[in-house]
Amino acid sequence: MFHGVLADSRCPVDVVCIVAGDAIVELTVTSTETFGAVLRLHTTQEPQESEVAGYRVRLERLEPERRAGDSPSQADYRVTVTVGVP
């Protein structure tokens, strides 16, 4: 379950930045072996992935991209994650 974005300092796509910035998303992963493991994954810094109950959960994408002068609301955010074996 995707809870939201805790911080979003990513460089807007319509601006030239010295650093890319980073965003932190919070997810809860539930499996037959784990009840409610909370993950905080980053877009550019570490950790971008975590292991839960023998599976690797990796943050692949956070949308929408930021634009200068515009901050997405929590309801606007969408995440793409991959789940696989380490």
C-alpha positions in Angstrom: 0.0 0.0 0.0 1.3 3.4 -1.0 0.9 5.9 1.9 2.4 9.0 0.3 5.4 11.1 -0.3 7.2 12.2 2.9 9.5 14.7 1.1 10.0 15.8 -2.5 13.0 17.9 -3.4 13.4 16.5 -7.0 14.6 19.0 -9.6 11.7 20.3 -11.7 11.8 19.0 -15.3 11.6 22.5 -16.7 14.6 23.9 -14.6 18.3 23.3 -14.8 19.6 22.1 -11.4 23.0 21.3 -10.1 21.7 18.3 -8.2 18.8 15.9 -9.1 17.2 16.1 -5.7 15.4 13.3 -4.1 11.9 12.2 -3.0 11.0 9.7 -0.2 7.9 7.5 -0.5 6.4 5.4 2.2 4.9 2.0 1.5 3.5 -0.8 3.6 4.2 -4.3 2.3 2.2 -7.3 3.6 2.9 -10.9 2.8 2.0 -14.3 4.3 5.3 -14.0 6.4 5.2 -10.2 7.2 2.4 -8.2 8.5 2.7 -4.5 7.6 6.4 -3.9 6.9 6.8 -0.1 6.4 9.3 0.9 3.8 10.7 4.3 3.1 12.3 4.3 -0.3 14.2 7.1 -2.2 14.1 8.1 -5.8 17.8 8.9 -6.1 19.5 8.3 -2.7 19.7 5.1 -0.8 17.8 3.0 -0.1 15.9 2.7 -3.4 15.1 -0.9 -2.6 14.5 -3.1 0.4 14.1 -6.8 1.1 10.9 -8.0 2.8 10.0 -11.7 3.4 12.5 -12.9 0.8 11.4 -10.4 -1.9 13.2 -7.3 -3.2 10.9 -4.2 -3.4 12.4 -1.5 -5.6 11.0 2.0 -6.2 11.2 2.5 -10.0 9.3 5.7 -10.6 7.5 8.5 -8.9 5.0 10.6 -10.8 4.1 13.3 -11.6 7.5 14.9 -12.3 7.8 18.3 -10.6 7.5 21.5 -12.5 8.7 24.9 -11.4 6.2 26.7 -9.2 4.0 23.6 -8.9 3.9 21.1 -6.0 1.8 18.0 -6.6 -0.8 17.2 -3.9 -0.6 13.8 -2.1 -3.5 12.6 -4.2 -1.6 13.4 -7.4 1.4 11.1 -6.7 1.7 7.6 -8.2 4.5 5.1 -7.7 5.8 2.3 -9.7 7.6 -0.5 -7.8 9.0 -3.8 -8.9 8.9 -6.9 -6.7 11.3 -9.8 -7.3 13.6 -12.2 -5.8 17.0 -10.9 -4.7 
